[in-house]
Amino acid sequence: MTLPDRIADVQALEALMSTPSSALIDTLSRVPGDLMVLGVGGKMGPTLARMAKRADTGRRVIGVARFSEPGLRQRLEAHGIECIAADLMSREALASLPDAPNIVFMAGRKFGSAGSEWLTWAMNAYVPALVAERFPSARIVAFSTACVYPFVDVHGPGAAEDVAPTPLGEYANSCVARERLVQHFSHQQGTPGRLIRLSYAIDMRYGVLHDLARKLKAGEAINLTTGHANIIWQGEANDWILRSLAHCTTPTTPLNLSGPAVSIRTAAQGLADRLGVSARFEGQEAPTAWLVDCHRAFELFGPPRVGLDRMLDWTADWVQRSQASLDKPTHFEARDGHY
């Protein structure tokens, strides 16, 4: 696939992020059966579902969500996604869903966790348990997060999958609970799966680079305390997550998924240069950060095709033209686990 020099608008962005690679098309040809995306209404769900459908137009792709966003259901249906409105907290609603041999579980809650921790735990632990219990024979690729790890040395390789979770804050603790409950049912029922410990997907409308670019354009200083982060182009993340269906294990096991770690200072300076503004920094880079070692993903899927410079070009151009924003900061700077 030839990458564009710029991304014109939301329509072009979503088309690009849902373009399957030839490797994904080949992989899904060896993973038969319907595919159901639970929690399709989130930031990544719509383009992931579209990518799955484009990779195999004859496959039934089902998207399940509450569909509270106006127009989302209609947009997905226009691309051939079968949509089912359901509350995943309801056993009755889950029982009514069709059986599917392939499931991508994306439902969860992060932002707004402070002050309503009870809901965060219900969404991130109770709901995954219900889903894992309901679909014992499916391959379940379930979203998790790199926040389950401890901070690690920024000069090291990052936390590998065998590093013991050391969650910080209610959100990260609830995500460890999600993993453990999915693992429990995988052990009990023989359910194959993967737990995707994702770190910072990049969409033009949100993400670490979007956060930095908006601050720079507004003349705000960039805090460097959290001075490094792993990032990956969202289209690539979608592709790898779907390809993970062919790499499920029994019982399920974690897989780190992101790109190489980047320096926040370097990324911010690159964006400032492209935006034609001066970068102001505050704070000093801490010796540790939430960083992950993604060598296992690279062995399975190859290195990322979309590098930092390309993402900086796209992001600066997008923000410079005041294109759409989801107004959902990543809070990548947070080091206390509170969101």
C-alpha positions as CSV (number, residue, x, y, z in Angstrom):
1,M,0.0,0.0,0.0
2,T,1.3,3.4,-1.0
3,L,1.1,5.9,1.9
4,P,-0.2,9.4,1.2
5,D,1.8,12.6,1.9
6,R,-1.2,14.0,3.7
7,I,-4.6,12.9,5.0
8,A,-7.2,15.2,3.6
9,D,-10.2,14.7,5.9
10,V,-12.0,12.2,8.2
11,Q,-13.3,10.2,5.3
12,A,-9.8,9.7,3.9
13,L,-8.4,9.0,7.4
14,E,-10.9,6.3,8.1
15,A,-10.4,4.8,4.7
16,L,-6.7,4.7,5.2
17,M,-7.0,3.2,8.7
18,S,-9.3,0.4,7.5
19,T,-7.1,-0.6,4.5
20,P,-6.0,-4.2,5.0
21,S,-2.5,-5.4,4.2
22,S,-2.0,-8.3,1.9
23,A,-0.7,-10.2,5.0
24,L,-4.0,-9.7,6.7
25,I,-6.0,-10.8,3.7
26,D,-3.9,-14.0,3.6
27,T,-4.1,-14.5,7.4
28,L,-7.9,-14.2,7.5
29,S,-8.3,-16.7,4.6
30,R,-6.9,-19.2,7.1
31,V,-9.2,-18.2,10.0
32,P,-12.7,-19.2,8.9
33,G,-16.0,-18.2,10.3
34,D,-17.9,-15.1,11.3
35,L,-16.1,-12.3,13.2
36,M,-17.8,-10.4,16.0
37,V,-16.4,-7.1,17.4
38,L,-17.7,-6.5,20.9
39,G,-17.5,-2.8,21.8
40,V,-17.3,-1.7,18.2
41,G,-18.4,1.8,19.1
42,G,-15.0,2.9,20.6
43,K,-12.2,4.9,19.1
44,M,-10.7,1.9,17.2
45,G,-13.7,-0.3,16.7
46,P,-15.2,1.2,13.6
47,T,-12.1,1.1,11.5
48,L,-11.1,-2.3,12.8
49,A,-14.5,-3.7,11.8
50,R,-14.3,-2.0,8.4
51,M,-10.8,-3.5,7.8
52,A,-12.0,-7.0,8.6
53,K,-14.8,-6.6,6.1
54,R,-12.5,-5.2,3.4
55,A,-10.1,-8.0,4.0
56,D,-12.8,-10.6,3.3
57,T,-15.9,-9.1,1.8
58,G,-17.7,-12.5,1.9
59,R,-17.2,-12.9,5.7
60,R,-20.0,-11.9,8.1
61,V,-18.6,-9.2,10.4
62,I,-20.8,-8.2,13.3
63,G,-20.4,-5.1,15.4
64,V,-21.9,-5.0,18.9
65,A,-22.3,-1.8,20.9
66,R,-24.9,0.4,22.5
67,F,-24.5,2.8,19.5
68,S,-25.0,6.0,21.5
69,E,-23.0,8.0,18.9
70,P,-25.4,9.4,16.4
71,G,-25.0,8.0,12.9
72,L,-22.3,5.4,13.8
73,R,-24.6,2.4,13.2
74,Q,-25.7,3.7,9.8
75,R,-22.1,4.4,8.8
76,L,-21.0,0.9,9.7
77,E,-23.9,-0.7,8.0
78,A,-23.1,1.2,4.8
79,H,-19.8,-0.6,4.8
80,G,-21.4,-4.0,5.2
81,I,-21.0,-4.4,9.0
82,E,-24.0,-6.1,10.6
83,C,-24.8,-4.1,13.7
84,I,-26.5,-5.3,16.9
85,A,-27.3,-2.9,19.7
86,A,-26.7,-4.5,23.1
87,D,-25.6,-3.7,26.6
88,L,-22.7,-6.1,27.3
89,M,-23.4,-5.8,31.1
90,S,-26.6,-7.7,30.5
91,R,-26.5,-11.5,30.6
92,E,-29.7,-11.6,28.6
93,A,-28.3,-9.4,25.9
94,L,-25.2,-11.6,25.7
95,A,-27.2,-14.7,25.5
96,S,-29.1,-13.3,22.6
97,L,-26.0,-12.6,20.5
98,P,-25.1,-15.1,17.8
99,D,-22.3,-17.5,18.3
100,A,-19.2,-16.6,16.4
101,P,-15.9,-18.5,16.2
102,N,-13.9,-15.3,16.1
103,I,-14.3,-12.4,18.6
104,V,-12.4,-9.2,19.1
105,F,-13.3,-7.8,22.5
106,M,-12.8,-4.1,22.7
107,A,-15.2,-2.9,25.4
108,G,-13.6,-1.1,28.4
109,R,-13.4,2.1,30.3
110,K,-10.4,4.4,31.1
111,F,-11.1,8.1,31.0
112,G,-13.4,9.3,33.7
113,S,-12.4,6.5,36.0
114,A,-11.6,8.8,38.9
115,G,-14.8,9.3,40.9
116,S,-16.7,6.3,39.4
117,E,-14.3,3.5,40.0
118,W,-17.1,1.1,40.5
119,L,-18.1,1.5,36.8
120,T,-14.6,1.1,35.6
121,W,-14.2,-2.2,37.5
122,A,-17.6,-3.4,36.2
123,M,-16.7,-2.6,32.6
124,N,-13.1,-3.8,32.7
125,A,-13.5,-7.0,34.8
126,Y,-17.2,-8.1,35.1
127,V,-18.1,-7.6,31.4
128,P,-15.0,-9.5,30.1
129,A,-15.8,-12.4,32.5
130,L,-19.4,-12.5,31.1
131,V,-18.1,-12.5,27.6
132,A,-15.5,-15.2,28.2
133,E,-18.1,-17.4,29.9
134,R,-20.6,-16.9,27.1
135,F,-18.3,-17.8,24.2
136,P,-16.2,-20.8,25.4
137,S,-15.4,-22.1,21.9
138,A,-14.5,-18.8,20.2
139,R,-11.0,-17.4,19.6
140,I,-11.1,-14.3,21.7
141,V,-8.6,-11.5,21.1
142,A,-9.2,-9.2,24.0
143,F,-7.9,-5.7,24.4
144,S,-5.7,-4.9,27.4
145,T,-3.2,-2.2,28.1
146,A,0.5,-1.6,28.7
147,C,-0.5,0.2,31.9
148,V,-0.5,-3.2,33.7
149,Y,3.3,-3.1,33.8
150,P,5.5,-1.2,36.2
151,F,7.6,1.7,35.0
152,V,10.9,0.6,33.4
153,D,14.2,2.1,32.5
154,V,13.9,4.3,29.4
155,H,17.3,3.1,28.2
156,G,16.2,-0.6,28.4
157,P,14.1,-2.7,25.9
158,G,10.8,-2.1,27.7
159,A,8.7,-4.6,29.7
160,A,8.3,-7.9,28.0
161,E,5.2,-10.1,28.3
162,D,6.8,-12.1,31.1
163,V,7.3,-9.1,33.4
164,A,4.9,-9.4,36.3
165,P,2.0,-6.9,36.3
166,T,2.4,-4.2,38.8
167,P,-0.6,-2.0,38.2
168,L,-0.8,1.6,39.4
169,G,-4.2,3.1,40.1
170,E,-7.7,1.9,39.8
171,Y,-7.8,1.7,36.0
172,A,-4.6,-0.4,35.7
173,N,-5.8,-2.7,38.5
174,S,-9.1,-3.3,36.8
175,C,-7.3,-4.2,33.6
176,V,-5.2,-6.8,35.4
177,A,-8.6,-8.2,36.7
178,R,-9.8,-8.3,33.1
179,E,-6.8,-10.3,32.1
180,R,-7.1,-12.7,35.0
181,L,-10.8,-13.4,34.5
182,V,-10.4,-14.0,30.8
183,Q,-7.4,-16.3,31.6
184,H,-9.6,-18.1,34.2
185,F,-12.3,-19.0,31.7
186,S,-9.7,-19.8,29.1
187,H,-8.1,-22.4,31.5
188,Q,-11.5,-23.7,32.6
189,Q,-13.1,-23.9,29.1
190,G,-10.1,-24.4,26.8
191,T,-10.8,-21.1,25.1
192,P,-8.0,-19.9,22.8
193,G,-7.1,-16.3,22.8
194,R,-4.7,-13.4,23.1
195,L,-4.6,-10.5,25.5
196,I,-3.5,-7.4,23.5
197,R,-1.4,-5.1,25.7
198,L,-1.7,-2.1,23.4
199,S,0.3,1.1,23.9
200,Y,-0.9,4.3,22.3
201,A,-2.4,3.9,18.9
202,I,-2.1,7.1,16.7
203,D,-5.1,8.5,14.9
204,M,-5.1,12.1,13.6
205,R,-8.0,12.9,15.9
206,Y,-6.4,11.7,19.1
207,G,-3.3,10.1,20.5
208,V,0.0,11.2,21.9
209,L,1.1,13.1,18.8
210,H,-2.3,14.8,18.5
211,D,-2.0,15.9,22.1
212,L,1.5,17.3,21.5
213,A,0.5,19.1,18.3
214,R,-2.5,20.8,19.8
215,K,-0.5,22.1,22.8
216,L,2.3,23.4,20.5
217,K,-0.2,25.2,18.2
218,A,-1.8,26.8,21.3
219,G,1.6,27.9,22.6
220,E,1.5,25.6,25.6
221,A,4.6,24.1,27.2
222,I,5.3,20.4,26.8
223,N,5.9,18.6,30.0
224,L,8.8,16.2,29.6
225,T,8.5,14.2,32.9
226,T,7.1,11.3,31.0
227,G,9.7,11.6,28.3
228,H,9.2,8.4,26.3
229,A,6.2,6.4,24.9
230,N,5.6,3.5,22.5
231,I,3.3,4.6,19.7
232,I,1.8,2.8,16.6
233,W,-0.2,4.0,13.7
234,Q,-3.8,2.9,14.3
235,G,-4.2,1.3,10.9
236,E,-1.3,-0.9,11.7
237,A,-2.6,-1.7,15.1
238,N,-6.0,-2.7,13.6
239,D,-4.1,-5.0,11.1
240,W,-2.0,-6.7,13.8
241,I,-4.9,-7.2,16.2
242,L,-6.9,-8.9,13.5
243,R,-3.9,-11.0,12.5
244,S,-3.7,-12.1,16.1
245,L,-6.7,-14.3,15.5
246,A,-4.3,-16.7,13.8
247,H,-1.9,-16.6,16.7
248,C,-4.2,-17.5,19.6
249,T,-2.9,-19.7,22.4
250,T,-4.7,-22.1,24.8
251,P,-4.8,-20.9,27.4
252,T,-4.7,-17.3,26.4
253,T,-1.5,-15.3,26.7
254,P,-0.5,-11.6,26.6
255,L,1.0,-9.9,23.5
256,N,2.6,-6.5,23.6
257,L,1.5,-4.4,20.6
258,S,2.9,-1.1,19.7
259,G,5.8,0.5,17.8
260,P,9.3,1.4,19.0
261,A,9.6,3.9,21.9
262,V,9.9,7.5,20.9
263,S,11.3,10.5,22.7
264,I,8.6,13.0,23.6
265,R,11.1,15.8,23.2
266,T,12.1,14.6,19.8
267,A,8.5,14.2,18.6
268,A,7.4,17.6,20.0
269,Q,10.4,19.3,18.3
270,G,9.6,17.6,15.1
271,L,6.0,18.7,15.3
272,A,7.0,22.3,16.2
273,D,9.3,22.5,13.2
274,R,6.5,21.3,10.9
275,L,4.0,23.7,12.5
276,G,6.3,26.6,12.3
277,V,6.2,27.3,16.0
278,S,8.7,27.4,18.9
279,A,8.6,24.4,21.2
280,R,8.6,25.2,24.9
281,F,9.4,22.5,27.4
282,E,9.1,22.1,31.1
283,G,10.2,19.5,33.6
284,Q,13.0,16.9,33.1
285,E,12.7,13.5,31.6
286,A,12.2,10.8,34.3
287,P,14.5,7.8,34.1
288,T,11.5,5.5,33.9
289,A,8.3,5.3,31.8
290,W,5.6,2.9,30.7
291,L,7.5,1.2,27.9
292,V,7.0,-2.2,26.3
293,D,9.2,-4.6,24.5
294,C,7.3,-5.5,21.3
295,H,9.8,-8.0,19.8
296,R,7.3,-10.8,19.8
297,A,4.8,-8.8,17.8
298,F,7.5,-7.8,15.4
299,E,8.4,-11.5,15.0
300,L,4.8,-12.3,14.2
301,F,3.9,-9.3,12.0
302,G,7.1,-7.7,10.9
303,P,8.3,-4.2,11.8
304,P,5.8,-1.2,11.6
305,R,5.5,0.2,8.1
306,V,4.5,3.7,9.3
307,G,7.4,5.4,11.0
308,L,7.6,8.4,13.3
309,D,8.4,10.9,10.6
310,R,5.4,10.0,8.5
311,M,3.1,10.3,11.6
312,L,4.7,13.6,12.4
313,D,4.0,14.9,8.9
314,W,0.4,13.7,8.9
315,T,-0.3,15.0,12.4
316,A,1.2,18.5,11.9
317,D,-0.7,19.0,8.7
318,W,-3.9,17.8,10.3
319,V,-3.7,20.0,13.3
320,Q,-2.4,23.0,11.3
321,R,-5.6,22.8,9.2
322,S,-7.8,22.5,12.3
323,Q,-9.2,19.2,11.2
324,A,-11.5,17.1,13.5
325,S,-10.5,16.2,17.1
326,L,-12.2,13.8,19.5
327,D,-11.1,16.1,22.4
328,K,-10.0,13.0,24.3
329,P,-6.5,13.6,25.6
330,T,-4.5,10.4,26.2
331,H,-3.1,11.7,29.6
332,F,0.1,9.9,28.6
333,E,1.9,12.3,31.0
334,A,0.1,10.8,34.1
335,R,2.4,8.8,36.4
336,D,0.0,8.2,39.2
337,G,-2.5,6.0,37.4
338,H,-5.4,8.5,37.7
339,Y,-7.5,9.2,34.6
